[in-house]
Each structure stands twice: as C-alpha cells, then as structure tokens.
C-alpha cells in the first residue's frame, strides 16, 4: 500500500481488526520511510458496479462518493459514526445484491432516501433537496407536507 504522505510503496501493517460488523478489515499502517501512520479498510467487492447517470453517462460506482453525500446529509445530526458505516455498507450490499452490474443513479438515490427516512427525517429532507433538485422554498414545503401525517380537521 502506497504511503499517502511520501509515496513510499513499502508500508507495514501494524494492526488488523474486523470493522463494520465484520464486513471489512481495518488495518493500521506505518511507513518506515517517513514515519507516517494511516488507516486502510479492506472490503469484499462482489462485482464492479457501474452507475448510469440520468443523462446516460456511465461511471464506476464510488463508495466514497456515496459516503460523502450521506455524511453531508447527516452533518450535525445525532447519528453515531458506526451506525452511519453500517448504513452505507448495507446500501452497498443491497446494490450488489440487485444482480445487475449497471445501476441507474435513480435507483441508488431512492435506496439512500428510503434508508435515511428510517434513520433521520432531517437528513432525509436534506438529501432529498439535492437529489430532487429543489429550486425554491415551495419545493421544500410540498415535500415536507407529504411527510406529515394527515390530521383530521377540528370540529
């Protein structure tokens, strides 16, 4: 593994342990060249997923990109990092288990929204505002009103 600090390709593993509910291996590494320490994660990848964007463009699925968007939605929310990692791993496993190599970006967005809706309503609305491309306050109002349960009018 290449050292992210000096580029040395001869780094050493100092510690390995299961992570993300035994779905990944966390490795602490040390670079003898510069003395830098860093962490890597090793995960099973069942197949190479390709995302089909709404404009038809294709790009390799990037777990880090998914994680960044979810972290932004959950920013300053009371969600433990371990729970977020489990959620991301669950989404990736679900995508891999669809049986398709090509996955429309719409499918990924819907799965993320469905997962966020169960975990945190504020994060769900944040993610939806980007995913559904809200342009005005009315867009938020319509979306949030759909979340509210119907209350019978008072008599």
PyMOL commands that set and color helices and strands:
alter all, ss='L'
color gray80, all
select helices_A, chain A and resi 63-73+81-96+105-119+121-131+137-147
alter helices_A, ss='H'
color red, helices_A
select strands_A, chain A and resi 11-19+24-31+37-43+50-52+58-60+102-104
alter strands_A, ss='S'
color yellow, strands_A
deselect
rebuild
show_as cartoon
